[in-house]
Amino acid sequence: YQGTYMYTTPDASSFETMLARVGDTVISYESDRYKEQRLIAFSNWPTTDPFDYPTEVKNFFRKIAKVDVEHIKTTDQFISGQFASYHVYPYYPDYLNYMGNPQEYTDSSGETNTYYAYLKTLVNHHSIPVVISEYGVPSARGMAQRDHNTARNQGRMSEHDQGEAIVKCYQDIMDAGCAGSVIFTWQDEWFKRTWNTMHSVDLTKT
C-alpha cells in the first residue's frame, strides 16, 4: 500500500496493510480538515507481538498471530511521527518464563525479571519509540495470574503492594528504554463485573 502519509513494506501482511490504509485515512482527514497532525500508533500486545516462539509456547498461549508495525512506514509529509504501542502486564502472558532458563533474564539489579527482559526485547526490535500504553496490577480479592519472578500478580495484593508493584513496573519500563507509559487503570472499571458486583450491574443500560 502506498498512501500520502503511510505506506507498507513488501513484508507487510494483509492486516498490516489494512492498518496502514486506516492510519493514512485518519491522518489525511485530520490534515485536510483541521490542518493539524498528531502522533499515531496502533495498539498491540504480546499475543500479537512480532516475535516467533517455540511450538509448545505458542500452543499453550494460543499465540497464532503477529502484527509488526515495522512493516508500516510514514512518508515525509507526516511530520508528527509514529510510535509502537503495547499493552504489557507482568503476569500474562509471560512467554519468557517458559523459554529456556528464566534466570538468564535479569534486570539492572541482577534479579530474574522476565517482564523487563520482554520490554527490552520490544525496544530492541523497533526502529520507532515504544510506549507501554497499558500496564499495572490489580488489588482484587482473587488472583487470576501469577508473576513467578517478581510477585506482581493479577490480584490478591494490598493497595500498598499494588502501588509498589506499579512503581517497579514503571522503573522496568524506563530501564528498558521505552519512550513512555500509561497506567491501567486509575480507578475501577464500571463495565466489568464479578461474583460480588454482578447483582448490581446492568450492562444493557448506558
VMD Tcl script that draws the C-alpha trace (Angstrom):
set ca {
  {0.00 0.00 0.00}
  {1.28 3.44 -0.91}
  {-0.60 6.32 0.67}
  {0.02 10.01 1.10}
  {1.18 9.65 4.69}
  {1.64 5.90 5.26}
  {2.90 3.00 3.21}
  {3.81 -0.64 3.76}
  {6.96 -2.61 3.12}
  {6.89 -5.74 0.94}
  {6.86 -7.87 4.12}
  {3.55 -6.45 5.35}
  {0.67 -8.84 5.98}
  {-2.85 -8.16 4.74}
  {-3.84 -7.00 8.22}
  {-0.86 -4.65 8.47}
  {-1.78 -3.26 5.07}
  {-5.29 -2.61 6.33}
  {-3.88 -0.79 9.36}
  {-1.76 1.38 7.08}
  {-4.79 2.28 4.96}
  {-6.83 3.18 8.05}
  {-3.97 5.20 9.51}
  {-3.43 7.02 6.24}
  {-7.15 7.85 6.06}
  {-7.19 9.21 9.62}
  {-4.09 11.35 9.03}
  {-5.49 12.62 5.73}
  {-8.79 13.62 7.33}
  {-7.12 15.45 10.19}
  {-4.59 17.15 7.91}
  {-7.21 18.31 5.40}
  {-9.99 19.32 7.80}
  {-8.07 20.70 10.76}
  {-4.66 21.47 9.24}
  {-3.08 19.58 12.12}
  {-1.28 16.29 12.71}
  {-0.76 14.22 15.82}
  {1.33 11.20 16.75}
  {-0.15 7.91 15.61}
  {0.14 4.32 16.81}
  {-1.69 1.00 16.55}
  {-2.46 -0.72 19.86}
  {-0.81 -4.11 20.23}
  {0.00 -6.55 22.99}
  {2.05 -9.74 23.48}
  {-0.48 -12.18 21.98}
  {0.01 -10.43 18.64}
  {3.60 -9.28 19.08}
  {6.02 -9.62 16.12}
  {8.08 -12.47 17.58}
  {8.30 -16.22 16.96}
  {8.17 -18.67 19.86}
  {8.68 -22.41 20.30}
  {5.70 -24.55 19.31}
  {4.96 -25.51 22.91}
  {4.76 -21.87 23.99}
  {2.60 -20.91 21.01}
  {0.18 -23.74 21.67}
  {-0.04 -23.08 25.42}
  {-0.76 -19.36 24.99}
  {-2.56 -19.73 21.64}
  {-0.09 -17.33 20.06}
  {-1.36 -17.59 16.50}
  {-0.96 -14.09 15.04}
  {1.71 -11.43 14.58}
  {1.44 -7.70 13.95}
  {4.64 -5.80 13.23}
  {4.38 -2.04 12.78}
  {7.91 -2.06 11.39}
  {6.14 -3.03 8.17}
  {4.18 0.24 8.28}
  {6.19 3.34 7.41}
  {5.40 7.04 7.16}
  {6.24 9.47 4.39}
  {7.96 12.83 4.73}
  {4.54 14.50 4.61}
  {3.64 13.07 8.01}
  {5.50 15.39 10.35}
  {4.19 14.28 13.76}
  {5.61 10.77 13.75}
  {4.70 7.20 14.63}
  {5.37 5.08 17.71}
  {4.79 1.46 18.68}
  {2.10 0.93 21.31}
  {1.91 -2.17 23.52}
  {-0.20 -3.27 26.49}
  {2.24 -5.25 28.64}
  {1.48 -6.64 32.09}
  {3.99 -8.52 34.26}
  {1.78 -11.55 34.85}
  {0.37 -12.55 31.42}
  {1.38 -13.83 29.01}
  {4.89 -14.33 30.33}
  {6.39 -16.14 27.35}
  {9.98 -15.85 28.56}
  {9.24 -17.75 31.77}
  {8.62 -20.82 29.63}
  {11.63 -20.48 27.35}
  {15.00 -21.85 28.40}
  {16.21 -20.75 31.81}
  {14.25 -17.76 33.18}
  {17.22 -16.86 35.39}
  {19.01 -15.68 32.25}
  {16.55 -12.79 32.04}
  {17.75 -10.30 34.62}
  {17.21 -6.60 35.26}
  {19.72 -3.90 36.25}
  {19.81 -5.20 39.84}
  {20.67 -8.72 38.68}
  {17.27 -10.15 39.71}
  {15.32 -12.54 37.49}
  {12.81 -10.30 35.73}
  {11.17 -11.60 32.58}
  {8.94 -8.51 32.43}
  {11.95 -6.22 32.00}
  {13.56 -8.64 29.55}
  {10.43 -8.73 27.39}
  {10.18 -4.94 27.37}
  {13.82 -4.74 26.33}
  {13.14 -7.19 23.50}
  {10.35 -4.95 22.21}
  {12.52 -1.85 22.32}
  {15.40 -3.61 20.56}
  {13.08 -4.81 17.79}
  {11.66 -1.43 16.85}
  {13.21 1.48 14.99}
  {10.49 3.81 16.36}
  {9.78 4.76 20.00}
  {7.94 2.16 22.10}
  {5.22 3.29 24.51}
  {3.69 0.87 27.02}
  {0.15 2.18 26.74}
  {-1.23 -0.18 29.38}
  {0.41 -1.66 32.47}
  {-0.48 -2.23 36.08}
  {-1.58 -4.76 38.69}
  {-4.98 -5.08 40.42}
  {-5.71 -5.31 44.13}
  {-8.62 -7.70 43.61}
  {-9.52 -10.30 46.26}
  {-8.75 -13.22 43.97}
  {-5.72 -13.93 41.82}
  {-6.15 -14.69 38.13}
  {-2.49 -14.84 37.06}
  {0.82 -15.11 38.92}
  {4.10 -13.41 38.11}
  {6.53 -16.11 39.18}
  {9.58 -13.83 39.27}
  {8.62 -10.53 40.88}
  {5.29 -11.40 42.59}
  {3.48 -8.63 40.70}
  {0.39 -10.80 40.41}
  {-3.01 -10.22 38.87}
  {-4.87 -9.77 42.12}
  {-4.55 -10.68 45.81}
  {-2.38 -7.66 46.51}
  {-2.96 -4.90 49.07}
  {-3.21 -1.35 47.76}
  {0.22 -0.69 49.28}
  {1.69 -3.70 47.44}
  {-0.14 -2.61 44.31}
  {1.43 0.84 44.47}
  {4.92 -0.57 44.94}
  {4.42 -3.02 42.06}
  {3.31 -0.24 39.73}
  {6.38 1.82 40.62}
  {8.63 -1.18 39.93}
  {6.89 -1.83 36.61}
  {7.43 1.81 35.67}
  {11.12 1.52 36.54}
  {11.41 -1.58 34.35}
  {9.70 0.26 31.50}
  {12.10 3.20 31.76}
  {15.18 0.99 32.24}
  {14.23 -0.95 29.10}
  {14.37 2.27 27.09}
  {10.67 2.80 26.43}
  {9.52 6.29 25.48}
  {6.67 6.41 27.99}
  {3.88 4.53 29.71}
  {0.24 4.72 30.81}
  {-1.04 3.07 33.99}
  {-4.19 1.00 33.54}
  {-6.35 1.82 35.28}
  {-6.62 4.77 37.68}
  {-9.96 3.61 39.09}
  {-12.31 0.63 38.91}
  {-13.86 -0.11 35.54}
  {-17.62 0.26 35.76}
  {-18.22 -2.10 32.84}
  {-16.54 -5.11 34.44}
  {-18.31 -7.35 36.92}
  {-17.56 -10.32 39.11}
  {-19.30 -12.51 41.67}
  {-19.66 -9.80 44.30}
  {-20.81 -6.99 41.97}
  {-22.85 -8.87 39.37}
  {-26.13 -8.30 41.22}
  {-25.86 -4.52 40.91}
  {-24.59 -4.16 37.34}
  {-26.87 -3.93 34.29}
  {-24.78 -3.91 31.13}
  {-27.87 -3.31 28.98}
  {-28.10 0.26 30.27}
  {-25.70 3.08 29.49}
}
mol new
graphics top color blue
foreach p $ca { graphics top sphere $p radius 0.5 }
foreach p [lrange $ca 0 end-1] q [lrange $ca 1 end] { graphics top cylinder $p $q radius 0.2 }
display resetview
